[in-house]
């Protein structure tokens, strides 16, 4: 009985060691997935596009909307009626 248990334990240990070695080999040798450079480039593109959108909105609001709002506020205070 002890010999059978020893064989089973030895086989289980070998299987565990083999699977761990295979896992680490795939993790080290695998080149699939996304790297740091790809992520940094994506973040940089997102920041630049966000800044462009905000600058465009600021230009539109500052040139078009704000003068109209300013005129309306001045008309409200200049009401003589």
C-alpha positions as CSV (number, residue, x, y, z in Angstrom):
1,X,0.0,0.0,0.0
2,X,2.8,2.4,0.8
3,X,4.5,1.7,-2.5
4,X,1.3,2.4,-4.4
5,X,0.9,5.7,-2.5
6,X,4.5,6.6,-3.2
7,X,4.0,5.9,-7.0
8,X,0.8,8.0,-7.1
9,X,2.5,10.9,-5.2
10,X,5.5,10.7,-7.4
11,X,3.4,10.7,-10.6
12,X,1.3,13.7,-9.3
13,X,4.5,15.6,-8.4
14,X,6.0,15.0,-11.9
15,X,2.7,16.1,-13.6
16,X,2.6,19.2,-11.5
17,X,6.2,20.0,-12.2
18,X,5.7,19.4,-15.9
19,X,2.6,21.6,-16.1
20,X,4.3,24.4,-14.2
21,X,7.3,24.2,-16.5
22,X,5.1,24.4,-19.5
23,X,3.2,27.3,-18.1
24,X,6.4,29.3,-17.4
25,X,7.8,28.4,-20.8
26,X,4.6,29.7,-22.5
27,X,4.7,32.9,-20.4
28,X,8.3,33.6,-21.1
29,X,8.4,32.6,-24.8
30,X,5.0,33.8,-25.8
31,X,4.9,37.0,-27.7
32,X,1.1,37.3,-28.0
33,X,-0.8,40.1,-26.3
34,X,-0.3,43.8,-25.9
35,X,2.9,45.4,-24.8
36,X,3.6,48.6,-22.9
37,X,4.6,50.5,-26.0
38,X,1.2,49.8,-27.7
39,X,-0.7,50.9,-24.6
40,X,1.4,54.1,-24.3
41,X,0.8,55.0,-27.9
42,X,-3.0,54.4,-27.5
43,X,-3.1,56.6,-24.4
44,X,-1.0,59.3,-26.2
45,X,-3.4,59.3,-29.2
46,X,-6.4,59.5,-26.8
47,X,-4.9,62.5,-25.0
48,X,-4.1,64.4,-28.2
49,X,-7.6,63.7,-29.7
50,X,-9.2,64.8,-26.4
51,X,-7.2,68.0,-26.4
52,X,-8.2,68.7,-30.0
53,X,-11.9,68.1,-29.3
54,X,-11.8,70.4,-26.2
55,X,-9.9,73.1,-28.2
56,X,-12.6,72.9,-30.9
57,X,-15.4,73.2,-28.4
58,X,-13.8,76.1,-26.7
59,X,-13.3,77.9,-30.1
60,X,-17.0,77.3,-31.1
61,X,-18.4,78.3,-27.7
62,X,-16.1,81.3,-27.3
63,X,-16.8,82.7,-30.8
64,X,-20.5,81.8,-31.3
65,X,-22.3,81.2,-28.0
66,X,-20.6,83.6,-25.6
67,X,-21.2,86.8,-27.5
68,X,-24.9,86.0,-27.8
69,X,-25.2,85.3,-24.1
70,X,-23.3,88.5,-23.3
71,X,-25.7,90.5,-25.5
72,X,-28.8,89.0,-23.9
73,X,-27.5,89.7,-20.4
74,X,-26.8,93.3,-21.3
75,X,-30.3,93.6,-22.9
76,X,-31.9,92.3,-19.7
77,X,-30.1,95.0,-17.6
78,X,-30.8,97.8,-20.2
79,X,-34.5,97.1,-20.1
80,X,-36.3,100.4,-19.8
81,X,-39.8,99.2,-19.7
